[in-house]
Amino acid sequence: MPQSLTGRSFKALSEFVSTYGLLVVFVLVLALFTALRPSTFLSSGNIGNLLTSQSITALLAFAVMLPLTTGRFDMSVGYHIGLAHVLTIGLQVNAALPWPAAAAIVLVAGLAIGLVNGILVTRFRIDAFIATMGVGSLLYGISNWYTDGQQIPGFSLPDSFTGLTGFLNGVPVTALYVAVIGGLLWLVLERMPVGRSLYVIGSNARAAELSGINVANYVIGTFVGSGLLCALAGILLASILRAATPSVGPEYLLPAFAGVLLGATSIRPGRVNVPGTVLAVLVLAFSFSGVQQLGAAFYIEYFFNGGILILAVSLSVYAAIRRRKAAVSAST
């Protein structure tokens, strides 16, 4: 009997750690760096800056997450957000378009780019990694062609546009955008039939086809959604930076993937999910902010993100294996 109780206790602890371990890590990160830098780490200025900047990463992580629910990688997201922010500024400065018109064009272009990715993957059966990497390279070329490799300053941008990423009662507006979009995605993925279908495709595409799910249409839909989120993130990034730089964008790719894959190890271990992704982005952001305040060099960020990505992939694979074993055990 004691051995049985011990076994159940260990299993309960293991399940708690696998589900809420990332939340525990976040609390520990806050406690550690608050103790080391009490006057600056949890200051309103630092938190406001982190939430504003990381909102872009979170939106891009959502863009990565959507195709990943079906087991497809979208490697174009970094280049896509770069082009979106360049066009948002350029259409206002060079073409003298009002910002709503510029934003509408960017959003439509985002949908079109997502559709192209989806068609290449489903209709032409090109591996998603290769197809989206190729599209991303094309987008990067367009960004540099449009700007001639130079920065486009946004000196004359209207206040209504720059105010898109301001503060509302002390809370960054971009964080509110993330909360609303994250809530909608959570509702779709966790509470609606379309979400269950996407996860079934990601788990076993052949079984999904046999159950009557139109795999191609669902996969295309995730890439279109990803394109829309990239465009939205690019518009907000343009509002934050107030200038168009063609090299901005690819640097967001690694943090976005790290956030999604690390998030897949928590809350719903073994599969990508919205709460885990948001939590992972916050853990990475606050951890690196704390390390910076301790005097770390700027290039530590690359080691940090690279190491976290490797760790996240390893943990995600392990969690997926455990999930499959649990499903097999339950069925027998």
Summary of the structure (lengths in Angstrom):
residues: 332
radius of gyration: 20.9
end to end distance: 24.6
largest distance: 77.2
contacts: 1157
relative contact order: 0.17
helix: 77%
strand: 2%
